[in-house]
Amino acid sequence: MGEGTRSAPVSWGAPGSRVTRLELFYDLVFVFAFLNVTTLTGYHPGAANLYRCLLVVGLLWWCWTGFAGLGNAVRADQGILPLVGFVTVAATFLLALSMPGAFEDVPGGLNGPLVFATCYLLVRAAQLAIFGWVARGDPERLRRWALLAVLPVVAALLLVTAALLPPRIDSGGAATALQLGLWTGALALEYGAGVALGRAYWVVVSAGHWAERHAQIVLVALGESIIALGLGQRFVVDQLPLTWPVVIAAVTGIAVAAALWWAYFDTLAFAMEQALHRARDPARRGRLARDAYTFGHLPLVTGIILFALGIKDLLVETADPTSPPWGEPLGGFWILVLYGGVGLYLLGLVGCGLRAVRILRWRSLVAVVVLVLLSPVAARIPALAALVLLALVCVGLVVLGTRGEGRRRREVRRLALAQEVAAEHEASRWRREHL
């Protein structure tokens, strides 16, 4: 079916395709979903609930990466894709709304676990239906797609079973363990089978689009961390004062978020996209896209969400007149969340760098070791002091990393700027001729 056929239900992607505005609209619902995850986990802190948070993030990520793959194979703003997109965005929003009852039904409304599982199945089914249309001309890809299409159904059944079966067996720790085990099985099924059947899924038409989409979701997660830092209705309701400790907490939190941004976007994001462009063989490009982006970016997003969870309501607590000026010590659990989130993000950068450009980011590894060594101390000092320590490590990493990359950094950024200028020149030439 030709690119110019107006009656075509879908319009194929092209090697030079970039992200559409409709795809940016898709990401708005994930802002809410990520925020909901941190809010719910913050209200009920604990090891089991933290693990539930990670499981939900894993399923959300699998939904999002379906949107990314869809927008790469076909144009998201053409044909029937906007309608499919709006339906699945609504389902994703309901999925986020149903999170409080995803593991245990709350009396007085719809069955929470059933709503969550149904919405997840609807999102994945809509995505896979379009992938089926794309693969219909290739018998081998179509066969693999048929196997992939079964996975969301089985995963949804496992999620429903996880909500209904454990309470009937036991009401204590065994029920929780069984529930978490079923959720883990659903997640492992989707991810594991996705790897095994990947040739029907990771076919990257536009390397630029793929890299840009994943960079944008990192930005979405970083934006959620800033929202988590500043969000707190008590500032308005109780008219809490803007004190020096609040100013220090705000600036320090932004400094950490900015350092995380710099560690990814200054050089690594460009270098990874250039590596993806150089992978001309479709199979090799697909493996690189899967490993360095679909799987490699999950620790990045998860780490940022954990960081956001760790700093949530920090400004409100710092401004509270009944709290010590620098806050109460965070304790072991919250230091694990806060420092562990940043450490996971940095390890994700190391993995992405190794897989995509074959370079070991050893400074990030050193920073992770420093965070591990500082954690016992940070758990015992006031919360704001622990955040300042974290900021010093992150900013120090950025400064040393930027100075240490030297010629390699200049070459990567030179190529990125040359590509951008060439694209702008070509776009200007086309506009002069046609507009």
C-alpha positions in Angstrom: 0.0 0.0 0.0 1.7 3.2 -1.1 2.6 6.1 1.1 0.4 8.5 -0.7 -2.8 6.3 -0.7 -5.3 8.3 1.3 -7.6 5.4 2.0 -4.8 3.4 3.7 -5.7 2.6 7.4 -2.0 3.1 8.3 0.8 5.1 6.9 4.2 3.5 7.1 7.2 5.0 8.9 10.3 6.0 7.0 14.0 6.0 7.9 13.9 9.8 8.5 10.7 9.8 10.5 10.7 11.8 13.7 8.4 12.0 16.8 4.9 13.3 16.1 3.0 15.6 18.4 0.4 12.9 19.0 3.2 10.7 20.5 4.0 13.6 22.9 0.3 13.6 23.8 0.6 9.9 24.6 3.4 10.6 27.1 1.2 13.0 29.1 -0.8 10.1 30.6 2.5 8.5 31.7 3.3 11.6 33.7 0.2 11.0 35.7 0.9 7.2 35.9 4.4 7.7 37.2 3.2 10.3 39.7 0.5 7.9 40.9 3.1 5.2 41.5 5.2 7.4 43.7 2.2 8.8 45.6 0.8 5.3 46.4 4.2 3.9 47.4 4.9 7.0 49.6 1.7 6.5 51.5 2.4 2.9 52.3 6.2 2.6 52.6 7.7 -0.9 53.1 9.6 -3.6 51.3 6.5 -5.4 49.8 4.9 -2.1 48.6 8.2 -1.0 47.1 8.4 -4.2 45.1 4.8 -3.6 44.0 5.9 -0.2 42.8 8.6 -1.8 40.7 6.2 -4.4 39.3 3.7 -1.7 38.2 6.6 0.4 36.7 7.6 -2.7 34.7 4.1 -3.1 33.3 3.8 0.6 32.6 7.1 0.5 30.7 6.0 -2.4 28.6 2.9 -0.5 27.7 5.0 2.6 26.8 7.5 0.7 24.7 4.6 -0.6 22.7 3.7 3.0 21.9 7.3 3.7 20.9 7.5 0.7 18.6 4.1 1.5 17.1 5.2 5.1 16.3 8.3 3.8 14.7 6.7 1.2 12.4 3.8 3.5 11.3 3.0 7.2 11.5 1.1 7.8 14.8 -0.8 10.8 13.5 -2.1 9.3 10.2 -4.9 6.9 9.2 -6.6 5.1 12.0 -3.7 5.5 14.4 -5.0 8.7 16.2 -8.3 6.8 17.0 -6.3 3.8 18.3 -4.1 6.1 20.2 -6.9 8.0 21.9 -8.6 4.7 23.0 -5.4 3.3 24.4 -4.5 6.6 26.2 -7.9 6.4 27.9 -7.2 2.8 28.8 -3.8 3.7 30.2 -5.3 6.6 32.2 -7.9 4.2 33.7 -5.0 1.8 34.4 -3.3 4.5 36.4 -6.5 5.4 38.2 -7.0 1.7 39.2 -3.5 1.4 40.7 -4.8 1.7 44.3 -6.9 -1.4 43.9 -4.6 -3.3 41.5 -3.4 -5.7 44.2 -6.4 -5.8 46.4 -10.0 -4.8 45.6 -11.4 -1.8 47.5 -15.1 -2.2 48.5 -17.7 0.2 47.1 -16.8 0.4 43.4 -15.6 -1.6 40.4 -13.3 -4.5 41.0 -9.8 -2.9 41.0 -7.7 -5.8 40.0 -10.1 -6.7 37.2 -10.2 -3.1 35.9 -6.3 -2.9 36.0 -5.9 -6.2 34.2 -8.6 -5.4 31.6 -7.1 -2.0 30.9 -3.6 -3.5 30.5 -5.0 -6.1 28.1 -6.8 -3.5 26.1 -3.7 -1.4 25.7 -1.5 -4.3 24.7 -4.2 -5.8 22.4 -4.6 -2.5 20.5 -0.8 -2.2 20.0 -0.4 -5.8 18.9 -3.4 -5.4 16.5 -1.5 -2.7 14.6 1.7 -4.8 14.7 -0.2 -7.7 13.2 -1.3 -5.4 10.3 2.3 -4.4 9.8 3.5 -8.1 9.8 0.7 -9.5 7.6 2.9 -9.7 4.5 5.7 -11.7 6.1 4.7 -15.3 7.2 7.5 -15.7 9.6 6.9 -12.4 11.4 3.2 -13.1 11.3 3.7 -16.5 13.1 5.8 -14.8 15.8 3.2 -12.1 16.1 0.5 -14.7 16.7 2.6 -16.1 19.6 3.2 -12.6 21.0 -0.6 -11.9 20.9 -1.2 -14.6 23.4 1.1 -13.1 26.0 -1.1 -10.1 27.2 -4.1 -12.5 27.7 -2.0 -14.8 29.9 -0.4 -11.9 31.8 -3.9 -10.4 32.4 -5.2 -13.7 33.7 -2.2 -13.9 36.1 -2.9 -10.4 37.4 -6.5 -11.3 38.1 -5.5 -14.6 39.7 -3.0 -12.7 41.9 -5.9 -10.6 43.3 -8.4 -13.4 43.8 -6.5 -16.5 44.8 -4.1 -15.5 47.6 -6.8 -14.1 50.0 -8.7 -17.4 49.7 -5.6 -19.4 50.7 -4.0 -17.3 53.4 -4.3 -13.7 54.8 -0.7 -13.3 56.0 2.8 -13.3 54.5 2.2 -16.4 52.3 -0.7 -14.6 50.5 1.6 -11.6 49.9 4.4 -13.8 48.6 2.0 -15.7 46.3 0.5 -12.5 44.9 3.9 -10.9 44.2 5.0 -14.2 42.6 2.1 -14.2 40.2 2.7 -10.6 39.3 6.4 -11.4 38.8 5.4 -14.3 36.6 3.2 -12.0 34.4 6.0 -9.5 34.0 8.6 -12.2 33.3 6.3 -13.8 30.7 5.9 -10.5 28.8 9.6 -9.6 28.9 11.0 -13.1 28.5 8.8 -14.1 25.6 9.4 -10.6 24.1 13.1 -11.3 23.9 12.6 -14.8 22.4 10.2 -13.6 19.8 11.8 -10.2 19.3 12.1 -10.3 15.5 8.4 -9.7 15.2 8.7 -6.7 17.5 12.0 -4.8 17.4 12.1 -3.7 13.8 13.5 -0.2 13.9 12.6 1.8 10.8 13.8 5.1 12.0 16.8 5.2 14.3 16.3 8.9 15.0 12.7 8.4 16.0 13.6 5.5 18.3 16.3 7.4 20.1 14.2 10.5 20.4 11.2 8.7 21.9 13.4 7.1 24.6 15.1 10.4 25.3 11.7 12.0 25.8 10.5 9.4 28.3 13.6 10.0 30.3 12.6 13.7 30.3 9.1 12.8 31.4 10.5 10.8 34.4 12.8 13.7 35.3 9.9 16.1 35.1 8.0 13.8 37.4 10.8 14.0 39.9 10.6 17.8 39.9 6.9 17.6 40.4 7.4 15.2 43.3 9.9 17.6 44.9 7.6 20.6 44.7 4.2 19.0 45.0 2.5 19.4 48.4 -0.9 21.0 49.0 0.1 21.9 52.5 2.1 24.8 51.0 -1.2 26.3 49.9 -3.6 25.0 52.6 -1.4 25.6 55.6 0.6 28.5 54.1 3.9 27.1 55.1 6.8 29.6 55.1 9.5 29.8 52.5 12.6 29.4 54.7 16.3 29.0 53.9 16.2 25.3 54.5 13.3 25.1 51.9 15.4 27.1 49.4 18.4 24.8 50.0 16.2 21.7 49.6 14.7 23.1 46.4 18.0 24.1 44.8 19.7 20.9 45.8 16.9 18.7 44.5 17.0 20.6 41.2 20.8 20.2 41.1 20.5 16.4 41.4 17.8 16.3 38.7 20.0 18.5 36.4 23.0 16.3 37.0 21.0 13.2 36.1 19.9 15.1 32.9 23.5 16.0 32.0 24.8 12.5 32.6 22.5 11.2 29.9 21.9 14.0 27.5 25.2 15.7 27.3 27.0 13.0 25.3 25.6 9.5 25.9 22.2 10.1 24.2 23.9 11.5 21.1 26.5 8.6 21.0 23.8 6.0 21.3 21.7 7.4 18.5 24.8 7.6 16.3 25.5 3.9 17.0 21.9 3.0 16.2 22.3 4.9 12.8 25.5 3.0 12.1 23.8 -0.3 12.6 22.7 -0.8 9.0 21.7 -4.5 9.3 18.1 -4.7 10.4 18.7 -7.6 12.8 21.7 -6.0 14.4 19.8 -2.7 14.7 16.8 -4.5 16.2 19.0 -6.2 18.9 20.7 -2.9 19.7 17.3 -1.1 20.0 16.0 -3.9 22.3 19.1 -4.1 24.5 20.2 -0.5 24.8 16.8 1.2 24.7 13.8 -1.1 25.5 15.7 -2.9 28.3 18.6 -0.5 28.9 16.3 2.5 29.6 14.1 0.7 32.0 16.7 1.1 34.9 17.0 4.8 34.0 13.3 5.5 34.3 12.9 3.3 37.3 15.8 4.9 39.0 14.4 8.4 38.5 11.0 7.3 39.8 12.7 5.9 42.9 14.6 9.2 43.3 11.3 11.1 43.0 9.7 8.8 45.6 12.6 9.6 48.0 12.3 13.4 47.7 8.5 13.5 47.6 7.1 16.0 50.1 10.7 16.9 51.2 10.0 20.6 50.8 6.8 20.4 52.9 8.5 18.5 55.7 11.4 21.0 55.6 9.0 23.9 55.9 6.9 22.4 58.7 7.6 24.5 61.8 7.2 21.4 64.0 10.1 19.6 62.2 13.8 20.3 62.8 15.2 22.9 60.4 17.1 20.3 58.4 14.5 17.6 58.8 14.4 14.2 60.5 16.9 11.5 59.5 15.5 9.5 56.6 16.4 6.1 57.9 17.5 3.0 56.1 14.5 2.4 53.9 14.2 5.9 52.5 18.0 6.2 51.9 17.7 2.9 50.0 15.0 4.4 47.9 16.7 7.8 47.4 20.4 6.7 47.0 19.4 3.4 45.4 17.3 5.2 42.8 20.2 7.4 41.7 22.6 4.4 41.8 20.2 2.4 39.6 20.1 5.3 37.1 23.9 5.5 37.0 24.2 1.7 36.6 21.7 2.0 33.7 23.9 4.6 32.1 26.9 2.2 32.4 24.9 -0.6 30.8 23.7 1.6 27.9 27.2 2.9 27.3 28.7 -0.6 27.2 26.0 -2.0 24.9 25.7 0.8 22.5 29.1 2.4 22.2 31.4 -0.2 23.9 32.7 2.3 26.4 32.8 1.7 30.2 31.6 4.7 32.1 33.9 3.9 35.1 33.2 7.3 36.8 29.6 6.4 37.1 30.6 3.1 38.7 32.8 5.0 41.2 29.9 7.3 42.0 27.7 4.2 42.8 30.3 2.8 45.1 30.6 6.2 46.9 26.8 6.3 47.3 26.9 2.8 48.8 29.6 3.8 51.3 27.8 7.0 52.2 24.4 5.4 52.7 24.9 4.3 56.4 26.0 7.8 57.3 23.2 9.5 55.2 20.6 7.3 57.0 21.5 8.9 60.3 21.9 12.6 59.4 19.0 15.0 58.7 17.2 14.5 55.4 18.4 17.8 53.9 22.0 17.0 54.7 21.6 13.6 53.1 20.2 15.3 49.9 23.1 17.7 49.9 25.5 14.8 50.1 23.7 13.1 47.1 23.9 16.4 45.1 27.7 16.7 45.8 28.2 13.2 44.4 26.1 13.7 41.3 27.5 17.2 40.5 31.0 15.9 41.1 30.3 13.0 38.7 29.1 15.4 36.0 32.1 17.7 36.4 34.7 14.9 36.3 32.9 13.0 33.6 32.6 16.0 31.3 36.3 17.0 31.8 37.4 13.4 31.4 35.6 12.6 28.1 37.6 15.3 26.3 38.1 14.6 22.6 35.5 11.9 22.4 32.8 14.2 23.8 33.7 16.9 21.3 33.5 14.5 18.4 30.1 13.1 19.4 28.7 16.6 19.9 30.2 17.8 16.7 28.5 15.0 14.7 25.2 15.7 16.5 25.4 19.4 15.7 26.3 18.7 12.0 23.4 16.3 11.7 21.0 18.9 13.2 22.3 21.7 10.9 22.0 19.4 7.8 18.4 18.5 8.7 17.5 22.2 9.2 19.1 23.1 5.9 17.2 20.4 4.1 13.9 21.4 5.8 14.5 25.1 4.8 15.2 24.1 1.2 12.0 22.1 1.0 9.9 24.9 2.5 11.4 27.4 0.0 10.3 25.1 -2.9 6.9 24.0 -1.7 5.5 26.6 0.7 
